[in-house]
Amino acid sequence: MARALIVIDMQADFCPGGALAVTGGDTIVGPINALMAGFDAVVLTQDWHPADHASFAANHPGAAPFSVTDMPYGPQVLWPRHCVIGTPGADFHPGLDLSRADLVIRKGFRPAIDSYSAFFENDRQTPTGLAGYLRDRGLSDLSFVGLAHDFCVAWSAVDAAKLGFAATVIESATRAIDLDGSRDRARADMRAAGVNLE
C-alpha cells in the first residue's frame, strides 16, 4: 500500500510571529522534514485566502476574532486575517523542505466559504481534487502532520477516513490552537471516524 505524507498548512501566519500563530508551530518543521523520506509521496496544503474572505472577523463589522457566526454551510469561527494571497504570511515556513513536495493544494480561495479540510470546502461538498489525485497515484495510506491539529489537520484526517483512505495523524508533528477544548473534541471526532492517532 503506497503511503503519502499530507503536510497541512505549514505557513508563516500559523507560526510564532504570524497573524494566527499556533503555539510551538515552528518546532515541528524539523520533524516533518525528517518524516518525508519515509513516504512514497508528499503533499503540502496551503491556506490561500482573498483579503475579503468571509471567515475574517475584520470583514464582519463589530465581530471579534474567534467569535462564531452562522454561514449558509453552518457555524463558522471568525479568524484574524491570515494567509492572504500574495502576502508573506501565506508563504510556507522558510525551514520546510519544499523539494520533496509532489503536489501543493491551495484551499480557502473562494471568498464566501472557508476550507479547513484538504479534501473539501467547509460545505463538505465542494472537492479540492486531492482525493482523485491520491487515487490516481495509488496512494491509499495517508499520514497527516502540520497545523493546526484541532482544525485543518483533524478535518482533513476525518474526511480521508470517510473517503476510504487509511488515515493516521502523527500527533508529535502537529500543534493545536485548542480553542475552548477543541483539541479534545478533535481527537474524539478523529477516533470516531476511524483515524489512527499516533
matplotlib code that plots the C-alpha trace (Angstrom):
import matplotlib.pyplot as plt

x = [0.0, 1.6, 1.9, 1.6, 2.5, 0.0, 1.6, -1.2, -0.7, 2.9, 2.7, 4.3, 1.0, 0.4, 3.9, 5.1, 5.0, 2.3, -1.2, -2.8, 0.1, -0.2, 2.0, 5.1, 4.1, 7.6, 9.0, 7.5, 9.2, 12.3, 10.4, 8.1, 11.2, 12.7, 9.4, 9.3, 11.9, 9.8, 6.9, 6.2, 4.7, 4.5, 1.5, 1.5, -1.6, -1.7, -4.3, -4.9, -7.4, -8.5, -8.5, -12.3, -12.7, -15.9, -14.1, -12.1, -13.6, -12.4, -14.9, -17.8, -18.3, -18.4, -17.4, -14.5, -11.8, -12.6, -16.3, -18.7, -21.2, -23.7, -22.8, -25.0, -22.9, -23.1, -21.2, -18.0, -15.3, -14.3, -10.5, -7.9, -7.0, -4.4, -2.7, -3.9, -2.9, 0.4, 1.4, 4.5, 2.2, 0.8, 4.3, 5.4, 7.7, 11.2, 12.6, 10.1, 11.7, 9.7, 11.9, 10.0, 6.5, 4.8, 1.7, 0.6, -3.2, -4.4, -7.6, -9.9, -9.6, -13.4, -14.4, -17.7, -16.6, -13.8, -11.9, -10.2, -10.0, -7.5, -10.4, -13.4, -14.5, -16.4, -19.7, -18.4, -19.4, -17.0, -13.9, -10.4, -9.3, -6.9, -8.8, -8.7, -5.0, -4.2, -6.4, -4.8, -1.4, -2.5, -1.7, -4.2, -2.3, -2.2, -0.4, -1.2, 1.0, 1.1, -1.2, -3.5, -4.1, -7.7, -8.9, -7.3, -5.4, -8.4, -10.9, -8.5, -8.0, -11.7, -12.5, -9.7, -11.2, -14.7, -13.4, -12.0, -8.3, -6.3, -5.7, -3.2, -2.3, 1.2, 0.4, 4.1, 4.3, 1.2, 0.3, -3.2, -4.9, -7.1, -9.9, -12.4, -11.4, -11.2, -8.2, -10.0, -13.1, -11.0, -9.3, -12.7, -14.0, -11.0, -11.2, -14.9, -14.2, -11.6, -8.5, -5.4, -3.7, 0.0]
y = [0.0, 3.3, 5.9, 9.7, 12.3, 15.2, 18.3, 20.7, 24.5, 24.9, 28.6, 31.7, 33.1, 29.9, 30.0, 32.3, 35.9, 35.2, 36.6, 33.4, 31.8, 28.3, 27.9, 25.9, 25.8, 26.3, 23.4, 20.7, 21.8, 19.7, 16.6, 17.0, 17.3, 14.1, 12.2, 13.0, 10.4, 7.6, 8.2, 7.5, 11.0, 14.3, 16.7, 20.2, 22.2, 26.0, 28.2, 30.8, 33.5, 36.6, 39.7, 39.9, 36.3, 35.7, 33.9, 37.0, 38.8, 42.1, 41.6, 41.5, 44.9, 44.6, 40.9, 39.8, 37.4, 33.8, 34.5, 32.3, 33.3, 31.3, 30.8, 29.1, 26.0, 26.1, 27.7, 29.4, 30.7, 34.2, 34.3, 37.1, 38.0, 35.4, 33.7, 36.4, 35.5, 37.1, 38.1, 36.8, 35.3, 32.9, 31.6, 28.2, 28.3, 29.0, 25.9, 23.5, 21.2, 22.0, 19.9, 16.7, 18.1, 16.2, 18.5, 21.7, 22.0, 25.5, 25.9, 28.7, 30.8, 31.1, 34.3, 33.1, 29.8, 28.6, 25.4, 23.5, 20.1, 19.2, 17.3, 19.6, 23.2, 23.7, 22.9, 19.3, 19.1, 21.2, 19.0, 20.2, 17.5, 15.8, 12.6, 12.0, 12.8, 10.3, 7.6, 8.1, 7.6, 4.6, 6.4, 4.9, 5.1, 8.7, 10.3, 13.8, 16.4, 20.2, 23.0, 23.1, 19.7, 20.6, 22.3, 21.7, 18.5, 16.9, 17.8, 16.5, 13.2, 12.7, 13.3, 10.9, 8.2, 8.9, 8.7, 5.2, 6.0, 4.7, 7.8, 8.4, 11.6, 11.8, 13.9, 14.7, 16.6, 18.7, 21.6, 22.7, 26.0, 24.5, 26.9, 26.1, 22.4, 22.0, 19.7, 17.1, 17.3, 16.9, 13.8, 12.3, 13.1, 11.6, 8.4, 8.1, 8.4, 5.6, 7.8, 6.3, 8.7, 8.0]
z = [0.0, -1.2, 1.5, 1.4, 3.9, 3.9, 5.4, 6.4, 6.3, 7.5, 6.8, 8.3, 9.6, 11.7, 13.2, 16.1, 14.9, 12.4, 12.3, 13.6, 15.4, 16.9, 20.0, 19.0, 15.4, 14.2, 16.4, 14.1, 10.9, 11.5, 12.5, 9.4, 7.1, 8.7, 8.1, 4.4, 3.3, 4.7, 2.3, -1.4, -1.9, 0.0, -0.5, 1.0, 1.7, 1.7, 3.2, 0.4, 1.2, -0.6, 1.6, 1.5, 2.8, 4.8, 7.6, 8.6, 11.6, 10.1, 7.3, 9.8, 11.4, 15.2, 15.2, 17.5, 16.3, 17.5, 17.7, 15.8, 13.1, 11.0, 7.4, 4.8, 5.3, 9.2, 12.1, 11.2, 13.6, 12.6, 12.4, 12.4, 8.9, 7.8, 4.8, 2.4, -1.2, -2.1, 1.4, 3.3, 5.9, 3.2, 2.4, 3.7, 6.7, 5.4, 7.0, 5.4, 2.7, -0.4, -2.6, -1.6, -2.5, -5.3, -5.1, -3.4, -2.8, -2.1, -0.2, 1.1, -2.0, -2.6, -0.8, 0.6, 2.1, 4.4, 3.8, 6.7, 5.1, 2.4, 0.6, 0.8, 1.4, 4.7, 2.9, 2.9, -0.8, -2.9, -3.5, -3.8, -6.1, -3.7, -3.4, -7.1, -7.3, -4.5, -6.0, -9.5, -7.9, -5.9, -2.6, -0.1, 3.3, 4.4, 7.4, 8.4, 10.1, 10.4, 11.7, 13.3, 14.9, 16.0, 12.8, 9.4, 10.4, 12.1, 9.4, 6.7, 8.5, 9.2, 5.5, 4.4, 6.6, 5.3, 1.7, 2.4, 2.9, 5.8, 7.9, 10.6, 12.5, 13.8, 16.8, 17.7, 14.3, 14.9, 17.2, 18.3, 18.7, 21.4, 21.3, 24.2, 24.3, 20.5, 20.8, 22.9, 20.7, 17.5, 19.0, 19.8, 16.3, 14.7, 16.7, 16.0, 12.2, 12.4, 12.3, 13.9, 16.4, 17.0]

ax = plt.figure().add_subplot(projection="3d")
ax.plot(x, y, z, "-o")
ax.set_aspect("equal")
plt.show()
